[in-house]
Amino acid sequence: METESDMEHEDFEVKVLGNGVRRSPLKPSVNMDESSFGFIENDDRVLLDASLGNFKHCRDRGETPISFEKAGPRKYLYFDSPDTKVAIVTCGGLCPGINNVIRSIVNEMSYRYKVNQIIGIQYGFEGFISKYNHPVVDLTPQKVESIHLFGGTILGSSRGIQDVGLIVDKLVALDVNILFCIGGDGTLRGAHAIHEEVTRRDLKIAVAGIPKTIDNDINLIDKSFGFETAFTIANDFIRCAHNEARGVYNGIAVLKLMGRESGFIAAYAALSIQEVNFVLVPEMKFDLYGSKGFLKVLRSRLEKRHHALIVVAEGTGQHFFEGETLMKDASGNLKNNDIGLFLKDKISEEFGSQKFPFTLKYIDPSYIIRSAPANANDSKFCGLLAQNAVHAVMAGKTDFVVGHWNNEFTLLPIPVSVSLRKKIDMEGELWWNVLETTGQPTSMIN
């Protein structure tokens, strides 16, 4: 992750379309003098680094620490509710909680801000392009009343880059003032490109991003919606895989979980049920063969305990496929080689050649996990993300994502949120916790 020394205060300044002049209809404070929680002011900030060490560093040098803009309701609004039209689009892969976010945006806009023109763009950014013939849909509180009970997205989704000019043409034709883009880093980059085209044309259209990544890998956001549901469901699969491994002599279960470039789901799932013996993630490299290689360590485990449970993230071990040509998906992401099947084959080859008795089960529940409905805590989190995104856009904020940091909801510019991908720090506390829980070696490199 970037350090404070790599960043500037300007990187964290959220753009606004103009000054708010309309009094908000909200009354967040329960006290007439607004002495309880009330409207957010411009100087309400959330520290990037809240440690005592960073405080002393900034104090000694007379510097102001870098901080995020705090999310929350504003006293004065930029948009006039009766004349405001909102569009919502969902892009990329499925993730628990998308429908919760859609529902919360619609309800917050309708009931709290009295905005009654809300439309859904179907099938991602394709929905803006005429040749696909995807009609827009009206979104009302009645239409979204029960969608949070189901996984997936009622708007549909797609991957791939579309013509930004045509997207903005459609926004103008639909008379849209506010666009919510729900998606991962590719979607957020698309949202930023839309903002830039809107700015080039001098249009007053706010673009807001709500980061959707089941892998929990968005930069400078400590938690993304759907992640908790994902590792909670993975917990059940780990329990079943453990039973499979223990059920036979020298039983091996290999469970592949999501995690294209970051192994947070695998790590948290392993910590949530302390039965995993090996966690393999994209952030680590390891050898297969040799005295310290994975296969040697695995055999040693089997000789002692006669069962082993391996959890591997999908993007792990891509160094084993160096020299092979990789395909890309519609969003430009490299399609990883299947590390799960690779490990299954290599384990079988190695132990088979040694005439070492074993039984191996391979499990890949990825699509089941990502299409599930959000659990209770994720559902709550989705609602609060959406509410804070609505507060921000109604005040004229644009080209931002709503995030979460140090137990506070934040606003940060899209460019800084997509500048890096969040990864597990292999020298940090989380990975140390994983090593303590699994008992695997700190290194499996010869």
ZAMARGU-4260 file (C-alpha; in steps of 0.2 Angstrom, whole numbers, plus 5000, padded with zeros to 4 digits):
<rodrens>
0) 5000/5000/5000 | 5005/5018/4997 | 5013/5027/5012 | 5009/5045/5017 | 5025/5050/5010
5) 5019/5045/4992 | 5004/5055/4993 | 4998/5073/4993 | 4984/5082/5001 | 4977/5086/4984
10) 4975/5068/4980 | 4961/5067/4993 | 4951/5082/4988 | 4934/5077/4981 | 4927/5088/4967
15) 4911/5097/4968 | 4900/5104/4954 | 4896/5120/4963 | 4891/5128/4980 | 4875/5121/4988
20) 4862/5134/4990 | 4846/5123/4994 | 4843/5119/5012 | 4843/5100/5015 | 4826/5092/5020
25) 4835/5081/5032 | 4836/5084/5051 | 4850/5072/5057 | 4852/5080/5074 | 4839/5076/5088
30) 4843/5092/5097 | 4837/5109/5091 | 4854/5116/5093 | 4862/5102/5083 | 4873/5098/5097
35) 4871/5079/5094 | 4876/5071/5077 | 4872/5083/5064 | 4877/5089/5047 | 4895/5086/5040
40) 4906/5101/5038 | 4920/5103/5025 | 4933/5102/5039 | 4926/5085/5046 | 4940/5073/5041
45) 4946/5055/5044 | 4964/5053/5046 | 4973/5041/5034 | 4986/5036/5047 | 4978/5038/5065
50) 4994/5031/5074 | 5002/5040/5088 | 5019/5038/5078 | 5011/5048/5063 | 5004/5061/5075
55) 5021/5064/5082 | 5029/5064/5065 | 5017/5078/5059 | 5018/5088/5075 | 5037/5088/5075
60) 5037/5094/5057 | 5023/5106/5058 | 5013/5096/5045 | 4995/5093/5043 | 4992/5074/5042
65) 4983/5067/5026 | 4965/5064/5028 | 4949/5058/5019 | 4933/5069/5018 | 4921/5062/5030
70) 4905/5056/5022 | 4888/5061/5029 | 4873/5073/5026 | 4876/5091/5021 | 4866/5106/5026
75) 4865/5113/5009 | 4862/5104/4993 | 4867/5107/4975 | 4853/5098/4967 | 4835/5103/4968
80) 4825/5087/4971 | 4810/5090/4960 | 4821/5093/4945 | 4834/5079/4948 | 4835/5063/4939
85) 4845/5048/4945 | 4853/5033/4935 | 4860/5017/4943 | 4871/5005/4934 | 4879/4989/4940
90) 4895/4982/4931 | 4907/4967/4932 | 4905/4951/4941 | 4892/4947/4954 | 4894/4950/4972
95) 4883/4948/4988 | 4874/4965/4992 | 4872/4973/4975 | 4853/4973/4976 | 4854/4980/4994
100) 4864/4995/4987 | 4852/4998/4973 | 4837/4997/4985 | 4845/5008/4998 | 4849/5022/4985
105) 4831/5021/4978 | 4824/5022/4996 | 4836/5036/5002 | 4833/5046/4986 | 4814/5044/4986
110) 4809/5045/5005 | 4823/5056/5012 | 4827/5068/4997 | 4810/5067/4988 | 4818/5063/4971
115) 4805/5053/4961 | 4814/5051/4945 | 4826/5036/4946 | 4830/5024/4932 | 4841/5008/4931
120) 4853/5005/4916 | 4852/4987/4912 | 4867/4976/4909 | 4881/4987/4914 | 4888/5001/4903
125) 4881/4991/4888 | 4864/4999/4893 | 4869/5016/4888 | 4873/5010/4870 | 4859/5010/4858
130) 4865/4995/4847 | 4862/4983/4862 | 4843/4988/4864 | 4843/4987/4883 | 4828/4997/4889
135) 4830/5007/4905 | 4819/5003/4919 | 4810/5014/4932 | 4815/5011/4950 | 4803/5015/4964
140) 4803/5010/4982 | 4789/4997/4977 | 4799/4990/4963 | 4814/4987/4974 | 4804/4982/4990
145) 4811/4964/4992 | 4826/4964/4980 | 4838/4963/4995 | 4832/4946/4999 | 4840/4939/4983
150) 4858/4938/4976 | 4864/4945/4960 | 4858/4961/4952 | 4840/4965/4946 | 4848/4977/4933
155) 4860/4964/4926 | 4878/4966/4922 | 4892/4965/4909 | 4910/4967/4907 | 4920/4977/4894
160) 4924/4995/4889 | 4911/5005/4880 | 4912/5022/4870 | 4912/5035/4884 | 4906/5048/4872
165) 4890/5038/4868 | 4887/5035/4886 | 4887/5054/4890 | 4876/5056/4875 | 4864/5044/4883
170) 4865/5053/4900 | 4861/5069/4891 | 4846/5061/4881 | 4839/5054/4897 | 4841/5071/4906
175) 4851/5062/4920 | 4859/5073/4933 | 4866/5060/4944 | 4874/5043/4940 | 4879/5029/4952
180) 4891/5016/4946 | 4892/5001/4956 | 4907/4990/4952 | 4925/4986/4954 | 4941/4995/4949
185) 4937/4993/4930 | 4920/5001/4933 | 4927/5015/4943 | 4939/5019/4930 | 4925/5019/4918
190) 4916/5031/4930 | 4931/5042/4930 | 4931/5043/4911 | 4913/5047/4911 | 4917/5061/4923
195) 4931/5068/4912 | 4919/5068/4897 | 4906/5077/4907 | 4918/5090/4912 | 4925/5092/4895
200) 4907/5096/4889 | 4904/5107/4904 | 4889/5097/4910 | 4882/5097/4927 | 4881/5078/4930
205) 4888/5070/4946 | 4896/5053/4945 | 4897/5043/4961 | 4906/5026/4963 | 4901/5013/4975
210) 4915/5000/4975 | 4910/4982/4973 | 4924/4969/4975 | 4921/4953/4983 | 4940/4951/4985
215) 4941/4967/4996 | 4955/4974/4986 | 4950/4992/4983 | 4964/5004/4988 | 4962/5014/5004
220) 4945/5006/5008 | 4947/4994/5023 | 4931/4984/5019 | 4920/4982/5003 | 4903/4975/5003
225) 4900/4957/5000 | 4917/4952/5007 | 4910/4947/5024 | 4897/4936/5016 | 4909/4928/5005
230) 4921/4922/5018 | 4906/4917/5029 | 4899/4906/5016 | 4917/4900/5013 | 4918/4895/5031
235) 4904/4882/5028 | 4913/4875/5013 | 4929/4873/5023 | 4920/4864/5037 | 4914/4851/5024
240) 4931/4850/5015 | 4938/4846/5032 | 4926/4832/5035 | 4931/4825/5018 | 4949/4826/5022
245) 4947/4818/5039 | 4936/4804/5032 | 4949/4794/5024 | 4967/4789/5027 | 4979/4802/5020
250) 4964/4812/5014 | 4968/4829/5005 | 4955/4842/5002 | 4959/4857/4990 | 4947/4871/4991
255) 4949/4885/4978 | 4941/4902/4983 | 4940/4919/4974 | 4955/4931/4974 | 4962/4936/4958
260) 4976/4946/4964 | 4973/4947/4983 | 4970/4933/4995 | 4959/4941/5008 | 4944/4929/5006
265) 4956/4914/5008 | 4964/4922/5023 | 4949/4927/5033 | 4939/4911/5029 | 4954/4901/5036
270) 4954/4912/5052 | 4936/4910/5054 | 4937/4891/5056 | 4954/4885/5062 | 4954/4869/5052
275) 4965/4874/5037 | 4982/4868/5036 | 4988/4878/5021 | 4983/4895/5014 | 4990/4899/4997
280) 4987/4917/4991 | 4993/4927/4976 | 5004/4938/4987 | 5016/4923/4990 | 5027/4913/4980
285) 5032/4895/4984 | 5041/4881/4976 | 5032/4864/4972 | 5048/4853/4974 | 5063/4852/4984
290) 5066/4850/5003 | 5056/4866/5007 | 5044/4865/4993 | 5025/4863/4996 | 5024/4845/4991
295) 5037/4840/5003 | 5029/4850/5017 | 5012/4842/5012 | 5018/4825/5013 | 5026/4828/5030
300) 5009/4834/5036 | 5001/4819/5030 | 5014/4807/5038 | 5010/4815/5055 | 4992/4819/5054
305) 4985/4808/5039 | 4974/4822/5033 | 4977/4840/5025 | 4965/4854/5020 | 4972/4867/5008
310) 4963/4883/5004 | 4970/4892/4988 | 4965/4909/4981 | 4962/4908/4962 | 4976/4920/4957
315) 4989/4910/4967 | 5004/4902/4959 | 5004/4911/4942 | 5023/4910/4942 | 5021/4891/4938
320) 5013/4896/4921 | 5027/4908/4915 | 5029/4908/4897 | 5011/4903/4893 | 5000/4915/4884
325) 4986/4922/4894 | 4969/4927/4888 | 4960/4943/4894 | 4942/4945/4898 | 4931/4959/4891
330) 4936/4971/4905 | 4955/4968/4900 | 4959/4957/4916 | 4971/4943/4913 | 4962/4926/4914
335) 4972/4917/4927 | 4977/4899/4924 | 4968/4887/4935 | 4979/4885/4951 | 4967/4873/4959
340) 4967/4860/4945 | 4986/4862/4943 | 4989/4858/4962 | 4977/4843/4961 | 4986/4836/4946
345) 5004/4840/4953 | 4999/4832/4970 | 4992/4817/4961 | 5007/4815/4950 | 5020/4817/4964
350) 5012/4805/4977 | 5007/4793/4964 | 5025/4792/4957 | 5031/4789/4975 | 5017/4776/4978
355) 5012/4786/4993 | 4994/4782/4998 | 4982/4796/4997 | 4964/4802/4992 | 4961/4819/4985
360) 4945/4829/4984 | 4944/4846/4974 | 4931/4859/4978 | 4927/4875/4969 | 4912/4885/4976
365) 4916/4902/4968 | 4900/4905/4958 | 4889/4899/4973 | 4897/4911/4984 | 4897/4926/4973
370) 4879/4924/4968 | 4872/4923/4986 | 4862/4936/4995 | 4871/4947/5008 | 4871/4942/5026
375) 4865/4953/5040 | 4881/4963/5043 | 4884/4965/5024 | 4866/4971/5021 | 4868/4984/5035
380) 4885/4990/5027 | 4877/4991/5010 | 4863/5002/5016 | 4875/5014/5024 | 4887/5015/5009
385) 4872/5019/4998 | 4865/5032/5010 | 4882/5041/5012 | 4884/5041/4993 | 4867/5049/4991
390) 4871/5062/5004 | 4887/5066/4994 | 4880/5068/4977 | 4865/5078/4982 | 4878/5091/4989
395) 4886/5091/4972 | 4901/5079/4975 | 4907/5070/4960 | 4921/5059/4953 | 4922/5050/4970
400) 4919/5033/4979 | 4911/5031/4995 | 4923/5021/5007 | 4926/5015/5024 | 4942/5019/5035
405) 4945/5019/5054 | 4927/5014/5057 | 4921/5030/5048 | 4913/5031/5031 | 4923/5042/5019
410) 4924/5050/5002 | 4939/5049/4991 | 4942/5053/4973 | 4941/5039/4961 | 4959/5041/4954
415) 4967/5038/4971 | 4955/5023/4974 | 4961/5014/4958 | 4979/5019/4959 | 4984/5003/4967
420) 4976/4986/4972 | 4975/4982/4990 | 4985/4966/4994 | 4989/4956/5010 | 5005/4963/5018
425) 5016/4947/5019 | 5025/4955/5033 | 5010/4961/5042 | 4999/4956/5056 | 4985/4947/5046
430) 4997/4935/5037 | 5006/4932/5054 | 4988/4927/5061 | 4986/4915/5046 | 5003/4907/5049
435) 4999/4905/5067 | 4982/4897/5063 | 4988/4885/5050 | 5005/4880/5056 | 5012/4881/5039
440) 5030/4886/5036 | 5033/4905/5034 | 5042/4901/5018 | 5041/4886/5006 | 5055/4892/4995
445) 5071/4882/4994
</rodrens>
